[in-house]
Amino acid sequence: MATVAQPARERTAPRARPRSRPQEATTPRKRPRTSGRPRLAGGVVWIGVFAALLAGVVFVNVSVLRLNVRLDRLESDRANLRGEIAALSSQISSTEASPLIQALARKRLGLYPAQGAETTYVDLHPHAR
């Protein structure tokens, strides 16, 4: 494959940039203030606003924490009361069931509670003393 050589370009001098005007030494102009209050006071006000908001958030968090502690205490009291109620219900049911059991034993089996004078005791370990 044959390649074709391109003709050489003529070199030209680089173009000169147009010169800018020399800058005059000027002092920066002060802008007139648009408001009468100093700028620092505005920053202090914002800091105060954010501090008040932060204090409010901390106050709310402390209040919620106190309520949670109180709720936990009430939950444990509630669990204790439920345990006491269950124990008392068991005691009541066993107390109420005793006469019913005695009545069924009399009626179906002909059994009667033993009297104190009719009771005898058997010593199972006579030599243990």
Order of alpha helices (4+ residues) and beta strands (2+ residues): alpha
